[in-house]
Amino acid sequence: MLTHVRQPVTRLWDRVCRGFAGLDDLLFPPYCLLCQTPIDRQNDGLCLTCWQELTRNVAGDYCRRCGRNASPFGIVNNRCGACQNETPAFDGIIRAGVYETALRSLILAFKFHQRTEYAPRLGRMMRDALTVSSFARQIDLFVPVPLHWRRRLERGYNQAFYLSRHLCTPPARICTDLVRTRYTKRQWNLTEAQRRRNVKNAFAVRRGHPFEGKTVVLVDDITTSGATLTECANVLKAAGARQVYAVVSAVAHQDK
């Protein structure tokens, strides 16, 4: 008898829910997060074109040492041809994708236009890439690349910290004991040599930091030359970190 009562109630509730969903679509029609094209609500925020672009951006092989695009057949001693003669301070890098088209638009909106609601999506992409890395189970600390306090006031938040919150799972934890001690120029319009000079001696660790003997993962949104990650890794290793890796939303300037 109870089952016969529940079935009509369940059907009625389903109809009510569908009615509210239809009203919501009528009053607040969903649009693609990136191009503002009208979409179905079940499309998870992006239109088909943007989903296809995003899929292409996160696909492809790359060098786990520097993050550049590279065929597995072009990797020798865990390095691609472009980084054979480089010695990055960090021990490896994981990326969600390439800084182009849909992924670029997503990151720019998140970083410069207060669209912090994009952090979970970017964080999930980074976490999926990180999960299959060789060091995923060794991580002790996630360290967001810090902003200078002036830059943080200008922007209102540190985008790397937001991403860290969607990457970190116990027993690893987020640590903010790496700090930026000097206000630096924006890196995007500088040459590679200028980038290195710009961030030289711009970071330090707090007293009582927990980095001694730990496996640390630096978190950032974009890397181009790797200058910021390298400087941060140097400081962390000088503070006693055993290994320092990096995970980023995207690697830029694949033609260099």
Residue pairs with C-beta under 8 A, 6 or more apart in sequence:
21 41
25 41
29 38
30 38
30 39
30 40
30 41
30 43
30 45
31 37
31 38
31 39
32 38
32 39
32 43
32 45
32 46
32 47
32 50
33 45
33 46
33 50
33 106
33 109
33 118
34 46
34 47
34 50
34 102
34 105
34 106
34 109
35 47
35 49
35 50
37 47
37 49
37 50
39 45
39 46
39 47
43 51
45 121
46 54
46 102
50 102
51 102
53 101
53 102
53 103
54 97
54 101
54 102
54 103
54 106
56 101
57 97
57 98
57 100
57 101
57 102
57 103
57 104
57 250
58 96
58 97
58 98
58 103
58 125
58 129
59 97
60 69
60 98
61 69
61 70
61 71
61 72
62 68
62 69
62 70
62 95
62 251
63 69
63 70
63 75
63 79
63 80
63 82
63 83
64 78
64 92
64 93
64 94
64 133
64 134
65 78
65 79
65 80
65 83
65 88
65 92
65 93
66 79
66 80
66 82
66 83
66 86
66 88
66 93
66 226
67 93
67 95
67 223
67 226
67 246
67 248
67 251
68 80
68 82
68 83
68 251
68 254
69 98
69 254
70 80
70 81
70 82
74 80
74 81
76 84
79 86
88 226
88 229
88 230
88 233
89 229
89 230
89 231
89 233
89 234
89 237
89 244
90 218
90 226
90 229
90 230
90 233
90 244
90 245
90 246
91 135
91 243
91 244
91 245
92 133
92 134
92 135
92 245
92 246
93 223
93 226
93 229
93 245
93 246
93 247
93 248
93 251
94 126
94 129
94 130
94 133
94 245
94 246
94 247
94 248
95 129
95 223
95 247
95 248
95 249
95 250
95 251
96 103
96 122
96 125
96 126
96 128
96 129
96 248
96 249
96 250
97 103
97 125
97 249
97 250
98 250
98 251
98 252
98 254
99 107
99 222
99 250
99 251
99 252
99 253
100 250
103 249
103 250
104 250
106 118
106 121
106 122
107 122
107 221
107 222
107 249
107 250
109 115
109 118
110 116
110 118
110 119
110 122
110 159
110 162
110 221
111 155
111 159
111 221
112 155
114 156
116 157
116 162
119 159
119 162
119 163
119 165
119 166
120 166
122 163
122 166
122 221
122 249
123 162
123 163
123 165
123 166
123 167
124 166
125 249
126 163
126 166
126 167
126 219
126 247
126 248
126 249
127 166
127 167
129 247
130 136
130 167
130 217
130 247
133 245
135 215
135 217
135 243
135 245
138 215
138 243
139 172
139 215
139 216
139 217
139 245
140 171
140 172
140 173
140 214
140 215
140 216
141 172
141 173
141 174
141 175
141 210
141 211
141 214
141 215
141 216
141 217
142 164
142 167
142 168
142 172
142 173
142 174
142 175
142 216
142 217
142 219
143 164
143 174
143 175
143 176
143 177
143 178
143 216
143 217
143 218
143 219
143 232
143 236
144 158
144 160
144 161
144 163
144 164
144 174
144 176
144 218
144 219
144 220
145 160
145 178
145 218
145 219
145 220
145 228
145 229
145 232
146 158
146 160
146 176
146 178
146 179
146 180
146 203
147 155
147 158
147 160
147 180
148 180
148 181
148 182
148 183
148 184
150 183
151 180
151 183
152 158
159 221
160 219
160 220
160 221
161 174
161 176
163 219
163 220
163 221
163 249
164 174
164 219
165 174
167 217
167 219
167 247
168 174
172 217
175 209
175 210
175 211
175 216
177 205
177 206
177 208
177 209
177 210
177 211
178 203
178 204
178 205
178 209
178 232
178 235
178 236
179 203
179 204
179 205
179 206
180 202
180 203
181 201
181 202
181 203
181 204
182 201
182 202
184 198
184 199
184 202
185 198
187 195
187 198
187 199
187 224
187 225
187 227
187 228
188 224
190 198
192 225
192 227
192 256
195 224
195 225
195 227
195 228
196 225
196 227
196 230
196 231
198 227
199 227
199 228
199 231
200 231
202 231
203 231
203 232
203 235
204 235
205 211
205 235
205 236
205 239
209 239
211 236
211 239
211 240
211 241
212 239
212 240
212 241
213 240
213 241
213 242
214 240
214 241
214 242
215 241
215 242
215 243
215 244
215 245
216 236
216 241
216 243
216 244
216 245
217 244
217 245
217 246
217 247
218 229
218 232
218 233
218 236
218 244
218 245
218 246
218 247
219 246
219 247
219 248
220 228
220 229
220 246
220 248
220 249
221 248
221 249
221 250
222 248
222 249
222 250
222 251
222 252
223 229
223 246
223 248
223 250
223 251
223 252
224 251
224 252
224 253
225 253
225 256
229 246
229 248
232 244
233 244
233 246
236 244
237 244
